[in-house]
Amino acid sequence: MKQLSDLMREAVQTDAPPLRHSVDDVVAAGKSRTRRRAAGWTSLAVVAVVAAIGVPQAVLHRAGPARPDIAPATSAPPNAEPPTVAYTFKGYTAGDLRVADPNVWRLDLEEAAVVRGEETVGSLDVYRAGVDPRRIYHFEKVTATDPIEGRPAVVIGDGALRERLAWQYAPGAWAVAAPRDQTPLDELRQLAEAFRPSRAYGVTVPFRAAVPGGLRIISITTSGDRARVTAATDKLFRRMLADQDRQNPEGAYDNVSDGLTLEIGPSSSSPLRPAGTKAICTEPAHAQPCVKFVAGDRYVVQAQGPPTATRADVAGLLDGVSVTDPADPSTWVPADEAFPASALPPRN
Amino acid sequence: MSDKEAEFREFVAAQMEQLRGLAFLTCGDWQVAEDAVLAALARLYVRWNRVDKPDVYARTAVVRAAIDETRRPWWRREQSHSHAAMPDRAAPDPMPGVEDRLHLREALLHVPPKQRAVLVLRFLEGLSVQQTAAALRCPEGTVKVYTSRGLDILRRVLGVNLGIDEQAGGRHEAAV
């Protein structure tokens, strides 16, 4: 009879593929992290934003030249009031580029896809007042450029890779046009000049759920007929709010420990198969995530709660979820109707 | 190169593979495991002068990062995970021992992430209840409960009785 410890050792020693990273890679990543910390930044937050915007990790290792003066991210933001769960701009066209309606709402920003023809070529990230992308991208070259609509603007990155255009769209409030490719700066400038904030309108989702007390929503992402809502503990929520750039000091926006993630997507995206109308959990022994098939089994709602939540807690939460038609956004409901007030950012 | 950097390099060279194994059994994907190790060691580099027990720090950071990976939304996991992930089902055994290992990995996937981390720390790393509790920053009672529940699941999934042998030094040994 083999010992469990022997089996585990064999499992990691016998079938392991070669390491992809060397000691030099680790040291380079450590040095990069040191530089970011020296500038007063939590590097995980940088990685989170980098991941959200799709910056190649390789650029993290490039040292940037002198840059415009930027306040260090050590104090509370000038506007510490949490944002309402609403979008503040709408899609528009600028030359050959089209900005879609925003589909990402987070404590720090709203994001929309930038499209050329049928192809998504980048994103427009509209940060909340007080969040400064020059801090977020401080590991890159930041160069002042001609003002946009009379307000400061900078180019982030350089022509060797790709350049983003950041500009103040309102006093103390920045937006970044972040292409995936080498979209010419002239086009980004055209996109920036055409940007206008709109009257705020509610972020909508295709389901209602009784998010438990003690959890606050920090992000909502939708994509076609899919949606994902992430809620953090009150404690983490307050810490994020106290961060000048509204980042998660513990990691990325979509990786919240002790929080709750609710997602809806096509049934085919789940490894589980429909089995009645009740919520089910991965069998035979996974405590979480749990899922509930909805809309005639065409869609599935998944819930991943904190480690302390029991399977019954999560299944109970899912049993209380009701859905609209995920394929028809006109049936979606505003977040302040979909979730209890306790789950929304508090109003002062 | 400073003496400190040389020390760090020596530590990484000695520990990286073992840490990746720890992360792999916790998250179930070699590529994700290595990414978790890289991130944890980069954090350790920054704190190298201030960490008394770098092996303990690295182990904790790696396990926590690997647990976090298991909590990612499934469609994100589908997009990013490598083809080196654990197989869904154990294949016939072409070589002695292969089937045991595949069965074990498959069975571990049925154990919730934190319980899995407890089992891996205790049985792969040989940590005591106290050391495991410190690594996962949870009460010792939780480690005991998670060990028991995790072993129950392994027994059920593997369909065999696990022999439990409480050895000296707090090591909790199990056999299959």
Contacts between the chains, C-beta under 8 A, distances in Angstrom:
chain1	res1	chain2	res2	distance
A	1	B	163	6.1
A	1	B	175	4.5
A	1	B	176	6.5
A	2	B	100	6.8
A	2	B	175	6.3
A	2	B	176	5.8
A	3	B	173	6.0
A	3	B	174	6.9
A	3	B	175	4.8
A	3	B	176	7.8
A	4	B	104	7.9
A	4	B	119	7.8
A	4	B	123	4.8
A	4	B	154	7.6
A	4	B	162	6.7
A	4	B	173	7.3
A	4	B	174	4.0
A	4	B	175	6.4
A	4	B	176	5.9
A	5	B	123	4.5
A	5	B	124	6.5
A	5	B	126	6.8
A	5	B	173	6.6
A	5	B	174	7.7
A	7	B	100	5.9
A	7	B	101	6.6
A	7	B	104	4.9
A	7	B	176	6.5
A	8	B	25	6.1
A	8	B	104	7.0
A	8	B	120	6.7
A	8	B	123	5.5
A	8	B	124	4.2
A	9	B	124	6.5
A	10	B	97	6.4
A	10	B	100	7.6
A	10	B	101	5.6
A	11	B	21	8.0
A	11	B	25	6.6
A	11	B	101	4.5
A	11	B	104	5.7
A	11	B	105	5.8
A	12	B	20	7.7
A	12	B	21	3.0
A	12	B	22	7.6
A	12	B	24	5.8
A	12	B	25	6.2
A	12	B	124	7.1
A	13	B	21	7.0
A	14	B	97	7.4
A	14	B	101	6.5
A	15	B	101	6.5
A	16	B	17	7.3
A	16	B	20	7.2
A	16	B	21	6.7
A	16	B	24	7.5
A	16	B	30	6.9
A	17	B	30	5.4
A	17	B	84	5.7
A	19	B	16	6.5
A	19	B	17	6.6
A	19	B	20	6.9
A	19	B	34	6.6
A	20	B	31	7.5
A	20	B	34	5.8
A	21	B	16	7.7
A	21	B	34	6.2
A	21	B	37	7.9
A	21	B	38	5.4
A	23	B	9	5.2
A	23	B	12	4.9
A	23	B	13	5.3
A	23	B	16	7.3
A	25	B	38	6.8
A	26	B	12	5.0
A	26	B	16	7.2
A	26	B	38	6.2
A	26	B	41	4.7
A	26	B	42	6.5
A	26	B	45	7.0
A	27	B	5	6.9
A	27	B	8	7.0
A	27	B	9	6.5
A	27	B	12	7.6
A	27	B	45	6.6
A	29	B	38	5.9
A	29	B	39	7.6
A	29	B	41	7.5
A	29	B	42	3.8
A	29	B	45	7.4
A	30	B	8	7.5
A	30	B	41	7.0
A	30	B	42	4.6
A	30	B	43	7.9
A	30	B	44	7.4
A	30	B	45	2.5
A	30	B	46	6.1
A	31	B	45	7.2
A	32	B	42	7.4
A	33	B	42	4.9
A	33	B	43	6.7
A	33	B	45	6.8
A	33	B	46	5.2
A	34	B	45	7.1
A	34	B	46	5.3
A	37	B	46	6.0
A	226	B	75	7.3
A	228	B	73	6.0
A	251	B	68	6.5
A	254	B	72	7.0
A	254	B	73	6.8
A	254	B	76	7.0
A	255	B	68	5.3
A	255	B	71	6.8
A	255	B	72	6.5
A	257	B	68	6.7
A	257	B	71	7.6
A	261	B	71	7.6
A	261	B	73	6.2
A	263	B	73	5.5
A	263	B	74	7.7
A	263	B	75	7.6
A	265	B	75	6.2
A	269	B	74	6.7
A	269	B	75	5.4
A	269	B	78	7.4
A	270	B	74	6.8
A	271	B	74	7.2
A	282	B	110	8.0
A	284	B	110	6.2
A	284	B	153	8.0
A	284	B	156	6.7
A	284	B	157	6.7
A	285	B	110	4.2
A	285	B	111	6.5
A	285	B	112	7.6
A	285	B	153	4.3
A	285	B	156	6.7
A	285	B	157	6.6
A	286	B	110	6.3
A	286	B	112	6.2
A	287	B	112	4.3
A	288	B	112	6.8
A	289	B	74	7.5
A	302	B	73	7.5
A	302	B	74	6.7
A	304	B	71	6.0
A	304	B	73	7.7
A	307	B	112	7.7
A	307	B	113	7.6
A	307	B	114	5.0
